[in-house]
Each structure stands twice: as structure tokens, then as C-alpha cells.
Amino acid sequence: MHFPLPWQLLLILLIVLLLFGASKLPEIGRGLGEGIRNFKKALSGEEEEKGKEIKKEDG
């Protein structure tokens, strides 16, 4: 799998801008950021729970 070229990224950004408009872009970015944060938080929470379970089994 290859990473898109700069002109391809620019084209995608232009299409998104035309579809959603400039006023919606900050809202989309904010929602995407919150989703990524929640995903990372859930992953780290699962790791903490596994660590607690292992400690309970050992103790």
C-alpha cells in the first residue's frame, strides 16, 4: 500500500471542501480528534484492566 502523492491529497482536500463547505471543516476535525482520543483511551484502559487481572492471579 502506498501513501497518496501530495497532489492527490490536495485533490481530496478540495473535494471535501466542496462537499462540506469551509464552515463544517472545524466541526469535522474536532469530531475526528475526539474519536481518536476516545479510541486511544479505550485501548489504554483495556491494557490497564489486563494488567490488573494478571496481578490478581499472581497475588
PDB file of N, CA, C and O in Angstrom:
ATOM      1  N   MET A   1       0.848  -1.173   0.000  1.00  0.00           N
ATOM      2  CA  MET A   1       0.000   0.000   0.000  1.00  0.00           C
ATOM      3  C   MET A   1       0.898   1.243   0.000  1.00  0.00           C
ATOM      4  O   MET A   1       1.860   1.320   0.765  1.00  0.00           O
ATOM      5  N   HIS A   2       0.588   2.178  -0.834  1.00  0.00           N
ATOM      6  CA  HIS A   2       1.417   3.379  -0.930  1.00  0.00           C
ATOM      7  C   HIS A   2       0.675   4.584  -0.374  1.00  0.00           C
ATOM      8  O   HIS A   2      -0.555   4.620  -0.357  1.00  0.00           O
ATOM      9  N   PHE A   3       1.427   5.553   0.074  1.00  0.00           N
ATOM     10  CA  PHE A   3       0.870   6.795   0.589  1.00  0.00           C
ATOM     11  C   PHE A   3       0.506   7.695  -0.595  1.00  0.00           C
ATOM     12  O   PHE A   3       1.263   7.775  -1.562  1.00  0.00           O
ATOM     13  N   PRO A   4      -0.649   8.376  -0.527  1.00  0.00           N
ATOM     14  CA  PRO A   4      -1.034   9.254  -1.649  1.00  0.00           C
ATOM     15  C   PRO A   4      -0.010  10.373  -1.883  1.00  0.00           C
ATOM     16  O   PRO A   4       0.611  10.886  -0.951  1.00  0.00           O
ATOM     17  N   LEU A   5       0.136  10.719  -3.130  1.00  0.00           N
ATOM     18  CA  LEU A   5       1.048  11.803  -3.508  1.00  0.00           C
ATOM     19  C   LEU A   5       0.465  13.144  -3.067  1.00  0.00           C
ATOM     20  O   LEU A   5      -0.739  13.248  -2.834  1.00  0.00           O
ATOM     21  N   PRO A   6       1.313  14.176  -2.952  1.00  0.00           N
ATOM     22  CA  PRO A   6       0.815  15.480  -2.493  1.00  0.00           C
ATOM     23  C   PRO A   6      -0.329  16.038  -3.341  1.00  0.00           C
ATOM     24  O   PRO A   6      -1.270  16.617  -2.797  1.00  0.00           O
ATOM     25  N   TRP A   7      -0.262  15.873  -4.663  1.00  0.00           N
ATOM     26  CA  TRP A   7      -1.340  16.409  -5.490  1.00  0.00           C
ATOM     27  C   TRP A   7      -2.634  15.619  -5.278  1.00  0.00           C
ATOM     28  O   TRP A   7      -3.723  16.172  -5.430  1.00  0.00           O
ATOM     29  N   GLN A   8      -2.529  14.338  -4.930  1.00  0.00           N
ATOM     30  CA  GLN A   8      -3.716  13.535  -4.645  1.00  0.00           C
ATOM     31  C   GLN A   8      -4.363  13.986  -3.331  1.00  0.00           C
ATOM     32  O   GLN A   8      -5.587  14.063  -3.224  1.00  0.00           O
ATOM     33  N   LEU A   9      -3.522  14.282  -2.334  1.00  0.00           N
ATOM     34  CA  LEU A   9      -4.047  14.789  -1.073  1.00  0.00           C
ATOM     35  C   LEU A   9      -4.735  16.132  -1.262  1.00  0.00           C
ATOM     36  O   LEU A   9      -5.780  16.389  -0.664  1.00  0.00           O
ATOM     37  N   LEU A  10      -4.154  16.980  -2.087  1.00  0.00           N
ATOM     38  CA  LEU A  10      -4.744  18.283  -2.374  1.00  0.00           C
ATOM     39  C   LEU A  10      -6.094  18.126  -3.066  1.00  0.00           C
ATOM     40  O   LEU A  10      -7.035  18.859  -2.762  1.00  0.00           O
ATOM     41  N   LEU A  11      -6.195  17.195  -3.975  1.00  0.00           N
ATOM     42  CA  LEU A  11      -7.446  16.932  -4.668  1.00  0.00           C
ATOM     43  C   LEU A  11      -8.514  16.426  -3.697  1.00  0.00           C
ATOM     44  O   LEU A  11      -9.667  16.851  -3.768  1.00  0.00           O
ATOM     45  N   ILE A  12      -8.138  15.528  -2.800  1.00  0.00           N
ATOM     46  CA  ILE A  12      -9.074  15.016  -1.797  1.00  0.00           C
ATOM     47  C   ILE A  12      -9.549  16.150  -0.893  1.00  0.00           C
ATOM     48  O   ILE A  12     -10.740  16.249  -0.597  1.00  0.00           O
ATOM     49  N   LEU A  13      -8.627  17.004  -0.453  1.00  0.00           N
ATOM     50  CA  LEU A  13      -8.986  18.136   0.391  1.00  0.00           C
ATOM     51  C   LEU A  13      -9.942  19.081  -0.331  1.00  0.00           C
ATOM     52  O   LEU A  13     -10.889  19.581   0.275  1.00  0.00           O
ATOM     53  N   LEU A  14      -9.708  19.326  -1.594  1.00  0.00           N
ATOM     54  CA  LEU A  14     -10.578  20.194  -2.387  1.00  0.00           C
ATOM     55  C   LEU A  14     -11.987  19.600  -2.504  1.00  0.00           C
ATOM     56  O   LEU A  14     -12.975  20.325  -2.392  1.00  0.00           O
ATOM     57  N   ILE A  15     -12.079  18.310  -2.725  1.00  0.00           N
ATOM     58  CA  ILE A  15     -13.382  17.647  -2.833  1.00  0.00           C
ATOM     59  C   ILE A  15     -14.125  17.725  -1.502  1.00  0.00           C
ATOM     60  O   ILE A  15     -15.325  17.997  -1.475  1.00  0.00           O
ATOM     61  N   VAL A  16     -13.413  17.485  -0.396  1.00  0.00           N
ATOM     62  CA  VAL A  16     -14.038  17.572   0.930  1.00  0.00           C
ATOM     63  C   VAL A  16     -14.518  18.992   1.184  1.00  0.00           C
ATOM     64  O   VAL A  16     -15.612  19.192   1.712  1.00  0.00           O
ATOM     65  N   LEU A  17     -13.724  19.965   0.817  1.00  0.00           N
ATOM     66  CA  LEU A  17     -14.104  21.368   0.987  1.00  0.00           C
ATOM     67  C   LEU A  17     -15.358  21.695   0.194  1.00  0.00           C
ATOM     68  O   LEU A  17     -16.240  22.396   0.692  1.00  0.00           O
ATOM     69  N   LEU A  18     -15.449  21.198  -1.028  1.00  0.00           N
ATOM     70  CA  LEU A  18     -16.630  21.447  -1.850  1.00  0.00           C
ATOM     71  C   LEU A  18     -17.871  20.738  -1.308  1.00  0.00           C
ATOM     72  O   LEU A  18     -18.975  21.279  -1.370  1.00  0.00           O
ATOM     73  N   LEU A  19     -17.689  19.538  -0.781  1.00  0.00           N
ATOM     74  CA  LEU A  19     -18.826  18.776  -0.270  1.00  0.00           C
ATOM     75  C   LEU A  19     -19.377  19.343   1.034  1.00  0.00           C
ATOM     76  O   LEU A  19     -20.592  19.459   1.191  1.00  0.00           O
ATOM     77  N   PHE A  20     -18.504  19.693   1.964  1.00  0.00           N
ATOM     78  CA  PHE A  20     -18.949  20.089   3.297  1.00  0.00           C
ATOM     79  C   PHE A  20     -18.928  21.591   3.531  1.00  0.00           C
ATOM     80  O   PHE A  20     -19.635  22.081   4.411  1.00  0.00           O
ATOM     81  N   GLY A  21     -18.152  22.317   2.784  1.00  0.00           N
ATOM     82  CA  GLY A  21     -18.056  23.760   2.982  1.00  0.00           C
ATOM     83  C   GLY A  21     -17.026  24.093   4.049  1.00  0.00           C
ATOM     84  O   GLY A  21     -16.689  23.259   4.889  1.00  0.00           O
ATOM     85  N   ALA A  22     -16.537  25.311   4.004  1.00  0.00           N
ATOM     86  CA  ALA A  22     -15.478  25.733   4.924  1.00  0.00           C
ATOM     87  C   ALA A  22     -15.958  25.804   6.366  1.00  0.00           C
ATOM     88  O   ALA A  22     -15.167  25.596   7.286  1.00  0.00           O
ATOM     89  N   SER A  23     -17.230  26.091   6.582  1.00  0.00           N
ATOM     90  CA  SER A  23     -17.728  26.238   7.952  1.00  0.00           C
ATOM     91  C   SER A  23     -17.831  24.904   8.683  1.00  0.00           C
ATOM     92  O   SER A  23     -17.781  24.877   9.913  1.00  0.00           O
ATOM     93  N   LYS A  24     -17.974  23.804   7.959  1.00  0.00           N
ATOM     94  CA  LYS A  24     -18.114  22.489   8.586  1.00  0.00           C
ATOM     95  C   LYS A  24     -16.772  21.816   8.881  1.00  0.00           C
ATOM     96  O   LYS A  24     -16.717  20.889   9.689  1.00  0.00           O
ATOM     97  N   LEU A  25     -15.707  22.259   8.248  1.00  0.00           N
ATOM     98  CA  LEU A  25     -14.408  21.601   8.418  1.00  0.00           C
ATOM     99  C   LEU A  25     -13.910  21.592   9.868  1.00  0.00           C
ATOM    100  O   LEU A  25     -13.412  20.559  10.315  1.00  0.00           O
ATOM    101  N   PRO A  26     -14.022  22.701  10.629  1.00  0.00           N
ATOM    102  CA  PRO A  26     -13.582  22.627  12.031  1.00  0.00           C
ATOM    103  C   PRO A  26     -14.388  21.612  12.853  1.00  0.00           C
ATOM    104  O   PRO A  26     -13.833  20.926  13.710  1.00  0.00           O
ATOM    105  N   GLU A  27     -15.674  21.521  12.594  1.00  0.00           N
ATOM    106  CA  GLU A  27     -16.512  20.555  13.305  1.00  0.00           C
ATOM    107  C   GLU A  27     -16.096  19.125  12.967  1.00  0.00           C
ATOM    108  O   GLU A  27     -16.046  18.265  13.846  1.00  0.00           O
ATOM    109  N   ILE A  28     -15.802  18.876  11.711  1.00  0.00           N
ATOM    110  CA  ILE A  28     -15.368  17.540  11.286  1.00  0.00           C
ATOM    111  C   ILE A  28     -14.036  17.201  11.938  1.00  0.00           C
ATOM    112  O   ILE A  28     -13.854  16.087  12.429  1.00  0.00           O
ATOM    113  N   GLY A  29     -13.107  18.141  11.949  1.00  0.00           N
ATOM    114  CA  GLY A  29     -11.803  17.921  12.571  1.00  0.00           C
ATOM    115  C   GLY A  29     -11.918  17.672  14.062  1.00  0.00           C
ATOM    116  O   GLY A  29     -11.238  16.801  14.606  1.00  0.00           O
ATOM    117  N   ARG A  30     -12.782  18.437  14.726  1.00  0.00           N
ATOM    118  CA  ARG A  30     -12.982  18.271  16.158  1.00  0.00           C
ATOM    119  C   ARG A  30     -13.559  16.890  16.461  1.00  0.00           C
ATOM    120  O   ARG A  30     -13.116  16.216  17.391  1.00  0.00           O
ATOM    121  N   GLY A  31     -14.542  16.476  15.677  1.00  0.00           N
ATOM    122  CA  GLY A  31     -15.143  15.157  15.870  1.00  0.00           C
ATOM    123  C   GLY A  31     -14.151  14.029  15.626  1.00  0.00           C
ATOM    124  O   GLY A  31     -14.137  13.035  16.352  1.00  0.00           O
ATOM    125  N   LEU A  32     -13.333  14.187  14.615  1.00  0.00           N
ATOM    126  CA  LEU A  32     -12.314  13.185  14.319  1.00  0.00           C
ATOM    127  C   LEU A  32     -11.289  13.098  15.447  1.00  0.00           C
ATOM    128  O   LEU A  32     -10.883  12.003  15.838  1.00  0.00           O
ATOM    129  N   GLY A  33     -10.873  14.248  15.966  1.00  0.00           N
ATOM    130  CA  GLY A  33      -9.922  14.277  17.077  1.00  0.00           C
ATOM    131  C   GLY A  33     -10.482  13.616  18.326  1.00  0.00           C
ATOM    132  O   GLY A  33      -9.780  12.864  19.002  1.00  0.00           O
ATOM    133  N   GLU A  34     -11.752  13.895  18.637  1.00  0.00           N
ATOM    134  CA  GLU A  34     -12.382  13.274  19.802  1.00  0.00           C
ATOM    135  C   GLU A  34     -12.484  11.767  19.626  1.00  0.00           C
ATOM    136  O   GLU A  34     -12.280  11.011  20.576  1.00  0.00           O
ATOM    137  N   GLY A  35     -12.796  11.334  18.425  1.00  0.00           N
ATOM    138  CA  GLY A  35     -12.884   9.904  18.158  1.00  0.00           C
ATOM    139  C   GLY A  35     -11.548   9.205  18.349  1.00  0.00           C
ATOM    140  O   GLY A  35     -11.487   8.117  18.922  1.00  0.00           O
ATOM    141  N   ILE A  36     -10.486   9.822  17.874  1.00  0.00           N
ATOM    142  CA  ILE A  36      -9.144   9.240  18.027  1.00  0.00           C
ATOM    143  C   ILE A  36      -8.760   9.199  19.504  1.00  0.00           C
ATOM    144  O   ILE A  36      -8.200   8.208  19.974  1.00  0.00           O
ATOM    145  N   ARG A  37      -9.064  10.290  20.246  1.00  0.00           N
ATOM    146  CA  ARG A  37      -8.756  10.324  21.673  1.00  0.00           C
ATOM    147  C   ARG A  37      -9.503   9.226  22.427  1.00  0.00           C
ATOM    148  O   ARG A  37      -8.921   8.539  23.267  1.00  0.00           O
ATOM    149  N   ASN A  38     -10.791   9.062  22.126  1.00  0.00           N
ATOM    150  CA  ASN A  38     -11.576   8.025  22.789  1.00  0.00           C
ATOM    151  C   ASN A  38     -11.058   6.633  22.452  1.00  0.00           C
ATOM    152  O   ASN A  38     -11.039   5.752  23.312  1.00  0.00           O
ATOM    153  N   PHE A  39     -10.643   6.430  21.220  1.00  0.00           N
ATOM    154  CA  PHE A  39     -10.106   5.139  20.805  1.00  0.00           C
ATOM    155  C   PHE A  39      -8.826   4.820  21.578  1.00  0.00           C
ATOM    156  O   PHE A  39      -8.660   3.707  22.078  1.00  0.00           O
ATOM    157  N   LYS A  40      -7.928   5.794  21.675  1.00  0.00           N
ATOM    158  CA  LYS A  40      -6.679   5.595  22.417  1.00  0.00           C
ATOM    159  C   LYS A  40      -6.962   5.340  23.896  1.00  0.00           C
ATOM    160  O   LYS A  40      -6.319   4.502  24.530  1.00  0.00           O
ATOM    161  N   LYS A  41      -7.935   6.078  24.434  1.00  0.00           N
ATOM    162  CA  LYS A  41      -8.300   5.917  25.833  1.00  0.00           C
ATOM    163  C   LYS A  41      -8.846   4.511  26.087  1.00  0.00           C
ATOM    164  O   LYS A  41      -8.531   3.891  27.103  1.00  0.00           O
ATOM    165  N   ALA A  42      -9.656   4.020  25.172  1.00  0.00           N
ATOM    166  CA  ALA A  42     -10.212   2.676  25.312  1.00  0.00           C
ATOM    167  C   ALA A  42      -9.117   1.626  25.222  1.00  0.00           C
ATOM    168  O   ALA A  42      -9.137   0.646  25.966  1.00  0.00           O
ATOM    169  N   LEU A  43      -8.168   1.815  24.326  1.00  0.00           N
ATOM    170  CA  LEU A  43      -7.060   0.858  24.210  1.00  0.00           C
ATOM    171  C   LEU A  43      -6.218   0.835  25.479  1.00  0.00           C
ATOM    172  O   LEU A  43      -5.859  -0.239  25.964  1.00  0.00           O
ATOM    173  N   SER A  44      -5.901   1.998  26.016  1.00  0.00           N
ATOM    174  CA  SER A  44      -5.085   2.035  27.227  1.00  0.00           C
ATOM    175  C   SER A  44      -5.871   1.499  28.417  1.00  0.00           C
ATOM    176  O   SER A  44      -5.275   0.907  29.317  1.00  0.00           O
ATOM    177  N   GLY A  45      -7.170   1.683  28.452  1.00  0.00           N
ATOM    178  CA  GLY A  45      -7.996   1.145  29.517  1.00  0.00           C
ATOM    179  C   GLY A  45      -8.016  -0.362  29.502  1.00  0.00           C
ATOM    180  O   GLY A  45      -7.994  -0.991  30.560  1.00  0.00           O
ATOM    181  N   GLU A  46      -8.058  -0.960  28.320  1.00  0.00           N
ATOM    182  CA  GLU A  46      -8.040  -2.410  28.208  1.00  0.00           C
ATOM    183  C   GLU A  46      -6.703  -2.964  28.681  1.00  0.00           C
ATOM    184  O   GLU A  46      -6.661  -4.008  29.332  1.00  0.00           O
ATOM    185  N   GLU A  47      -5.617  -2.278  28.363  1.00  0.00           N
ATOM    186  CA  GLU A  47      -4.291  -2.721  28.797  1.00  0.00           C
ATOM    187  C   GLU A  47      -4.186  -2.660  30.318  1.00  0.00           C
ATOM    188  O   GLU A  47      -3.595  -3.548  30.934  1.00  0.00           O
ATOM    189  N   GLU A  48      -4.758  -1.612  30.932  1.00  0.00           N
ATOM    190  CA  GLU A  48      -4.722  -1.479  32.384  1.00  0.00           C
ATOM    191  C   GLU A  48      -5.523  -2.605  33.038  1.00  0.00           C
ATOM    192  O   GLU A  48      -5.099  -3.170  34.046  1.00  0.00           O
ATOM    193  N   GLU A  49      -6.688  -2.929  32.456  1.00  0.00           N
ATOM    194  CA  GLU A  49      -7.513  -3.999  33.003  1.00  0.00           C
ATOM    195  C   GLU A  49      -6.790  -5.344  32.923  1.00  0.00           C
ATOM    196  O   GLU A  49      -6.853  -6.136  33.863  1.00  0.00           O
ATOM    197  N   LYS A  50      -6.116  -5.602  31.828  1.00  0.00           N
ATOM    198  CA  LYS A  50      -5.365  -6.854  31.687  1.00  0.00           C
ATOM    199  C   LYS A  50      -4.263  -6.927  32.730  1.00  0.00           C
ATOM    200  O   LYS A  50      -4.021  -7.988  33.307  1.00  0.00           O
ATOM    201  N   GLY A  51      -3.595  -5.809  32.977  1.00  0.00           N
ATOM    202  CA  GLY A  51      -2.535  -5.764  33.978  1.00  0.00           C
ATOM    203  C   GLY A  51      -3.083  -6.039  35.373  1.00  0.00           C
ATOM    204  O   GLY A  51      -2.445  -6.735  36.163  1.00  0.00           O
ATOM    205  N   LYS A  52      -4.258  -5.499  35.681  1.00  0.00           N
ATOM    206  CA  LYS A  52      -4.880  -5.732  36.984  1.00  0.00           C
ATOM    207  C   LYS A  52      -5.267  -7.196  37.141  1.00  0.00           C
ATOM    208  O   LYS A  52      -5.094  -7.772  38.215  1.00  0.00           O
ATOM    209  N   GLU A  53      -5.792  -7.805  36.073  1.00  0.00           N
ATOM    210  CA  GLU A  53      -6.184  -9.210  36.133  1.00  0.00           C
ATOM    211  C   GLU A  53      -4.971 -10.102  36.379  1.00  0.00           C
ATOM    212  O   GLU A  53      -5.053 -11.064  37.144  1.00  0.00           O
ATOM    213  N   ILE A  54      -3.855  -9.793  35.742  1.00  0.00           N
ATOM    214  CA  ILE A  54      -2.641 -10.583  35.919  1.00  0.00           C
ATOM    215  C   ILE A  54      -2.133 -10.452  37.349  1.00  0.00           C
ATOM    216  O   ILE A  54      -1.700 -11.435  37.950  1.00  0.00           O
ATOM    217  N   LYS A  55      -2.184  -9.232  37.900  1.00  0.00           N
ATOM    218  CA  LYS A  55      -1.729  -9.028  39.277  1.00  0.00           C
ATOM    219  C   LYS A  55      -2.619  -9.790  40.266  1.00  0.00           C
ATOM    220  O   LYS A  55      -2.115 -10.329  41.251  1.00  0.00           O
ATOM    221  N   LYS A  56      -3.937  -9.843  40.018  1.00  0.00           N
ATOM    222  CA  LYS A  56      -4.853 -10.560  40.896  1.00  0.00           C
ATOM    223  C   LYS A  56      -4.558 -12.057  40.862  1.00  0.00           C
ATOM    224  O   LYS A  56      -4.613 -12.724  41.896  1.00  0.00           O
ATOM    225  N   GLU A  57      -4.251 -12.580  39.697  1.00  0.00           N
ATOM    226  CA  GLU A  57      -3.942 -14.004  39.569  1.00  0.00           C
ATOM    227  C   GLU A  57      -2.654 -14.357  40.299  1.00  0.00           C
ATOM    228  O   GLU A  57      -2.553 -15.430  40.894  1.00  0.00           O
ATOM    229  N   ASP A  58      -1.668 -13.464  40.259  1.00  0.00           N
ATOM    230  CA  ASP A  58      -0.387 -13.707  40.910  1.00  0.00           C
ATOM    231  C   ASP A  58      -0.509 -13.585  42.429  1.00  0.00           C
ATOM    232  O   ASP A  58       0.168 -14.303  43.164  1.00  0.00           O
ATOM    233  N   GLY A  59      -1.362 -12.687  42.899  1.00  0.00           N
ATOM    234  CA  GLY A  59      -1.460 -12.371  44.319  1.00  0.00           C
ATOM    235  C   GLY A  59      -2.350 -13.261  45.030  1.00  0.00           C
ATOM    236  O   GLY A  59      -2.532 -13.116  46.239  1.00  0.00           O
TER     237      GLY A  59
END
